[in-house]
Amino acid sequence: MRNKIIASLFLGLLHFVANTLCATPPNVVLIFMDDAGYGDFHPFGNPPYATPHVKRLAAEGGRFNRFFVPQAVCSASRAALLTGCYPERTKMFGALSPGEKGLDGKFSTMAEVFKKSGYATALFGKWHLGEEAATRPAARGFDESAGLLLSNDMWDKNNRDPKKWANYHLKFWTNDKVTCDRVTPEFQKTLTSQAAQASVDFIQRHQASPFFLYVPFSMPHVPLYCSEAFQNKSGAGLYGDVIMELDDAIGQIMTALKVNGLEENTIVIVSSDNGPWLLWGNHAGQTPFREGKTTSFNGGTQSPLIIKYPAKIKAGSSSDAMFCSIDLFPTLCSWTGVALPSHEIDGKDVSSLMAGETGSRNPHDYYSVTVGKDFQAIISGDGRWKLHLPHLYNHPAKIGHDGRPGVYEDRKIPLSLFDLQQDPKETTNVMKENPQVLKQLQQLAQDHQKKFYE
C-alpha cells in the first residue's frame, strides 16, 4: 500500500511538472494609436460613428477610465511606454526630428526583455525613437518590423512649416531596410491596413510559441489618410473615417487571435500615446478634459485604455483606479514571468490594481507630468490630487479646419491644486482649502526636481 501511495504521488508530481513546463506563457499584443482622443471610440465616448470592435473588446476585457501618460507628445510617450521610465530619466523629450539622437541603449525596451525570455517580437507601425542603426527597432529587440521611423507629418507636404520640410522625404522601413524611399499621399492611405495585415500574418506564423506584438498605428495623427474602403463611411468627415478603419484593424487582430486559438492566453492592450491635437479642429479627436496634446492638462495626458486578459481581468469590468503608462512594463513582466531589466525604472507592478483585488492600492507616492524638458505637474499616487507648478502652455487661439492648422497662443497657469475626483476637468483651484495636501505635493515636487533635474 505504501509503495502504491508513493508511486501515485510521484506520478502526480510528474504530471504537475510536465503541465508547468508545457504551459505557454501569455502572448502580448500592445496597440498604441497616435493622437487618438479619449472620446473617439465607444464606450469611452459617444461619437456619431460605430466602433464595434473596440466596443466589443471593452465588453470582453476591462475598461480603465483613468489611465495617464507622463508626457503628451509622441517620442516621449513611446519611450515611457516601452522602457517604464519617465522622460526625465531617458531624456527622450517631445517628438524627435530627423537626425536627432534616439533612445539610449542603456534603457531596456519591452521587446528586448521579452526576446531574452524566448518571445518572438514584432513592431508594425510608427517607431519614433531613433533613426540611426543602433536606435532602430531591429537593434532594440524586434525580430520583425515595418513602418515609419518618424511621424507621418514629417515630410515634404507638411503645411504647418513648409519651409522646414520642403526637401525632406519620409521613408517606410521593413526589417531595417528602406522599402519606400518617398512616402506619398497614396502610400499613407495604406498605413493602417499594412500594419493590420502584417500583425495578422505575424500571429498566424507564431501561434505555437509566445510572442510580443507592438502595433503603434500612425493614425489618427495628421495628415489624416484612410483606405478607399473607409472613405466617407463614417458620415462624420475624414477623422471619423480614419477612426473606423482603426477600429476595423483592431478587429482583424482580435479575429486572428481567436481563429488561431490564442484568445484566452493573450494579453491585449489598446490605448493612445496622448490626447487629441486640438490645433487641427475637425481633423483632431475628442476629449472631455481640459486642453489636449502638448500640454500637461488631462486632455493631453489622459488616454482611453482597454485590457483583455481572461486570466486576470474580469470581462465587462470598468475601473476608475489611476495608473500610468510607465506601469505597463513591470505589470506585463509580472503577468508573463519575464524578468525586468537590471537597471532602475520608474514604473511599478499594478497588476492587483488592474485586477480589482480587494485592498489593492497604487504603489506610487506620485506621478510626474512633463512637457518637453519642463516639469510642470505632479499627481498623487491615489489619483485624487494634481498640482500644477506655474508654467506656460499652448492653447489653440484659432482652430484649424480640413487639414489646415490653427494657431497657438501662450497662456499661463499659476500654482494650482485640483481635486481630480471632484474636478477631472481641472477648472477650480482648491489650493487654499487644502493647505496640507499642497504642502505634501510641493515637497514631492521638490524631491523629484532634485532627483532628475539637479
BELBELVEN-V504756 format. One record per pair of residues at least 4 apart in sequence whose ideal C-beta (glycine too) atoms are under 8 Angstrom apart, sorted by the first residue. I is the first residue (numbers start at 1). GAP is how many residues later the second one is. Records with the same first field share a line. If there is no record, write none. Layout:
I->GAP, GAP
This chain:
1->4
2->4
3->4
4->4
5->4
6->4
7->4
8->4
9->4
10->4
11->4
12->4
13->4
14->4
15->4
16->4
17->4
18->4
19->4
24->185, 186, 241
25->92, 94, 185, 311, 312, 313
26->184, 239, 240, 241, 283, 285, 309, 310
27->183, 184, 185, 186, 230, 235, 238, 239, 240
28->82, 86, 91, 183, 184, 185, 238, 239, 241, 304, 308
29->170, 184, 186, 224, 228, 237, 238, 239, 240
30->51, 80, 182, 183, 184, 185, 239, 298
31->184, 185, 186, 219, 222, 237, 238, 239, 240
32->46, 49, 93, 182, 183, 184, 185, 239, 240, 241
33->183, 184, 186, 187, 213, 237, 238, 239, 240
34->40, 92, 117, 182, 183, 184, 185, 186, 187, 238, 239
35->185, 186, 187, 237, 238, 239, 240, 241, 242, 249, 250, 258
36->4, 5, 184, 207, 210, 236, 240, 249, 267, 268
37->8, 235, 238, 239, 247, 248, 249, 250, 255
38->6, 7, 237, 247, 248, 249, 250, 251, 261, 264, 265, 266
39->5, 6, 7, 8, 246, 247, 248, 249
40->4, 5, 7, 11, 180, 203, 236, 245, 246, 264
41->4, 6, 10, 13, 14, 202, 206, 263
42->4, 5, 8, 9, 10, 12, 13, 16
43->12, 15, 20
44->19, 21, 260
45->241, 243
47->4, 189, 193, 196, 239
48->186, 187, 188, 192
49->184, 185, 186, 187, 191, 194, 195
50->194, 197
51->4, 192, 193, 196
52->4, 195, 199
53->4, 194, 195, 197, 198, 201
54->4, 193, 196, 216, 252
55->4
56->4, 198
57->4, 193, 197, 211, 213, 249, 251
58->4, 5, 248, 258
59->256, 257
60->248, 255, 256
61->207, 245, 246, 247, 248, 252, 254, 256
62->244, 245, 246, 251, 252, 253, 254, 255, 256, 257, 292
63->241, 242, 243, 254, 255, 256
64->241, 242, 243, 255, 257, 259, 290
65->253, 254, 255
66->236, 253, 254, 255, 256, 257, 317
67->204, 235, 236, 237, 238, 255, 256, 257, 258
68->230, 233, 234, 235, 254, 255, 256, 257, 299, 301, 311
69->8, 11, 12, 204, 205, 232, 234, 255, 256
70->6, 7, 10, 16, 17, 231, 254, 255, 256, 297, 298, 299, 300
71->5, 6, 9, 16, 22, 23, 203, 230, 298, 299, 300
72->5, 202, 203, 220, 221, 222, 223, 224, 228, 229, 299
73->4, 20, 21, 22, 201, 220, 221, 298, 299
74->4, 20, 21, 22, 52, 54, 77, 147, 199, 200
75->4, 17, 18, 19, 20, 21, 53, 54
76->4, 11, 16, 17, 18, 19, 294
77->4, 196, 197, 248
78->4, 49, 50, 51, 138, 195
79->4, 6, 8, 11, 13, 24, 28, 50
80->4, 5, 6, 7, 10, 12, 245, 246
81->192, 244, 245, 247, 248
82->21, 27, 28, 29, 47, 132, 247
83->7, 20, 24, 25, 26, 27, 246, 262
84->242, 243, 244, 245, 246, 261, 262, 263
85->4, 5, 22, 241, 260, 261, 262
86->4, 240, 260, 282, 284, 366
87->4, 5, 6, 283
88->280, 282, 285, 287, 364, 365
89->18, 257, 363
90->13, 14, 17
91->13
92->4, 11, 37
93->277, 279, 280
94->278
95->33, 56
96->4, 6, 32, 33, 34, 35, 54
97->57
98->33, 52, 56, 70
99->32
101->29, 31, 34
102->27, 28, 29, 30, 32, 33, 34
103->4, 6, 26, 27, 32, 37
105->29, 30, 34, 35
106->237
107->234, 236
108->4, 5, 233, 235
109->4, 31, 32
110->4, 31, 102, 104, 219, 222
111->4, 10, 12, 26, 29, 30, 31, 101, 103
112->4, 28, 29, 229
113->4, 28, 220, 225, 226, 227, 228
114->5, 7, 27, 98, 222, 224
115->4, 5, 6, 26, 27, 28, 97
116->222, 223
117->219, 220, 221, 222
118->91, 92
119->90, 91, 92, 93, 219
120->23, 82, 86, 89, 90, 91, 92
121->20, 21, 22, 23, 90, 91, 92, 93
122->20, 21, 22, 23, 76, 77, 80, 89, 90, 91, 92
123->4, 14, 19, 21, 22, 23, 24, 91, 92, 93
124->21, 22, 23, 70, 71, 74, 75, 78, 89, 90, 91
125->22, 23, 66, 70, 89, 90, 91, 92, 93
126->21, 22, 24, 25, 26, 90, 91, 92, 95
127->9, 10, 18, 20, 21, 22, 23, 89
128->20, 21, 22, 23
129->6, 11
130->4, 5, 6, 19
131->4, 5, 18, 19
132->4
133->6, 43
134->5
135->4, 5
136->4, 9, 13, 37, 40
137->4, 5, 8, 39
138->4, 7, 37, 38
142->72
144->31, 58
145->28, 29, 30, 31
146->26, 27, 28, 29, 33, 48, 49, 52
147->25, 26, 44, 47, 48, 69, 71
148->4, 22, 23, 24, 25, 35, 43, 70
149->22, 24
150->4, 20
151->67, 70
152->18, 31, 36, 39, 66, 67, 69, 70, 71, 73
153->5, 7, 68, 69, 70
154->4, 11, 14, 16
155->10, 13, 14, 15, 28
156->9, 10, 11, 12, 13, 14
157->8, 28, 66
158->4, 6, 7
159->244, 245, 246
160->245
161->4
162->4
164->4
169->12, 13, 14
170->12, 13
171->7, 9, 10, 11, 12
172->6, 7, 8, 11, 15
173->4, 5, 6
174->5
180->7
183->4, 5
184->4
185->4, 38, 40
186->4
187->4
188->30, 35, 37
189->36, 37, 38, 39
190->4, 37
191->4, 26, 27, 28, 34
192->4, 25, 26, 27, 34, 35, 50, 53, 54, 57
193->4, 34, 52, 56
194->4
195->4, 20, 22, 23, 54
196->4, 52, 53, 56, 57
197->4, 55
198->4
199->4, 14, 16, 53, 54, 57
200->4, 52, 53, 55, 56
201->4
202->4, 9, 11
203->4, 8, 10, 50, 53, 54, 57, 59
204->52, 56
206->5
207->53, 54, 55
210->126
215->38
216->57
217->29, 32
219->5, 6, 7, 23, 26, 27
220->4, 19, 22, 23, 26, 65
221->56
222->55, 58, 61, 62, 181
223->60, 180
224->14, 15, 18, 59, 179
225->17
226->4, 5, 12, 15, 16, 18, 19
227->4, 18
229->4, 16
230->4, 11, 12, 14, 15, 18
231->10
232->9
233->7, 8, 11
234->6, 7, 9, 10
235->5
236->4, 5
237->4, 45
238->4, 45, 164
239->4, 43, 44, 45, 46
240->4
241->4
242->4
243->4, 42
244->4
245->4
246->4
247->4
248->4
249->4
250->4, 20
251->4
252->4
253->4, 15
254->4, 9, 14
255->4
256->4
257->5, 6, 9, 11
258->4, 5
262->4
263->47
264->46, 47
265->46
266->42, 43
267->40, 41, 42, 65, 68, 69
268->38, 39, 40, 41
269->36, 37, 38, 59
270->34, 35, 36, 37
271->32, 33, 34, 35, 54
272->31, 32
273->30
274->19, 26, 27, 29
275->10, 12, 14, 17, 18, 23, 24, 25, 26, 27, 28
276->8, 9, 10, 11, 16, 17, 23
277->7, 15, 16, 17
278->6, 13, 14, 15, 21, 118, 121
279->5, 115, 117, 120, 121, 126, 127, 128, 129
280->4, 119, 120, 123, 125, 126
281->118, 119, 120, 121, 125
282->119, 120
283->117, 118, 119, 120
284->8
287->5, 11, 12, 15
288->136, 137
289->8, 9, 10, 13, 135, 136, 137
290->7, 8, 9, 135, 136, 137
291->4, 6, 7, 8, 9, 102, 103, 104
292->5, 7, 8
293->7
294->6, 77, 100
295->4, 5, 76, 98, 99
296->4, 5, 73, 74, 75, 80, 81, 92, 95, 97
297->4, 96, 129
298->4, 88, 122, 126, 127, 128
301->68
302->122
303->22
307->6, 47
308->5
309->4, 26
310->5
312->23, 39, 42, 43
313->4, 41, 42
314->41, 42
317->39
319->35, 37
321->29, 32, 33, 35, 39, 41, 62
322->40, 57, 60, 61
323->4, 27, 30, 31, 39, 41
324->23, 40, 43
325->22
326->19, 20, 21
327->4, 20, 21, 22, 23
328->4, 19
329->4, 11, 16, 18
330->4, 10, 15, 17, 18, 19, 20
331->4, 16, 18, 19, 20, 23
332->4, 6
333->4, 5, 6, 7, 16
334->15, 17
335->16
340->5
341->4
348->15, 16
349->14
350->4, 12, 13
351->4
352->5, 8
353->4, 7, 8, 9
355->5
356->4
361->21
362->19, 20, 21
363->18
364->17
365->15, 16, 79
366->12, 13, 14, 15, 75, 78, 82
367->11, 12, 14
368->7, 9, 10, 80, 84
369->6, 7, 8, 9, 10
370->4, 5, 6
371->5, 20, 22
374->17
375->14, 70, 73, 74, 77, 78
376->12, 13, 15, 17
377->9, 10, 11, 12
378->8, 9, 11, 63, 66, 67, 70
379->4, 6, 7, 8, 41
380->4, 5, 6, 57, 61
383->37, 38
384->35, 36, 37
385->32, 33, 34, 35, 49, 52, 56
386->31, 32, 34, 40
387->28, 29, 30, 31, 51, 54, 55, 58
388->25, 27, 28, 29, 30, 38
389->26, 56
390->22, 23, 24, 25
391->21, 22
392->18, 19, 20
393->17, 18, 19, 20
394->14, 15, 16, 17
395->13, 14, 15, 16
396->4, 10, 11, 12, 13
397->9, 10, 11, 12
398->8, 9
399->7
400->4, 5, 6
414->15
415->16
416->10, 13, 15
417->12, 13, 14, 17, 20, 21, 24
418->5, 8, 9, 10, 11, 12
419->4, 9, 11, 15
420->4, 6
423->4, 5, 7
430->4
431->4, 7
434->4
435->4
436->4
437->4
438->4
439->4
440->4
441->4
442->4
443->4
444->4
445->4
446->4
447->4
448->4
449->4, 5
450->4
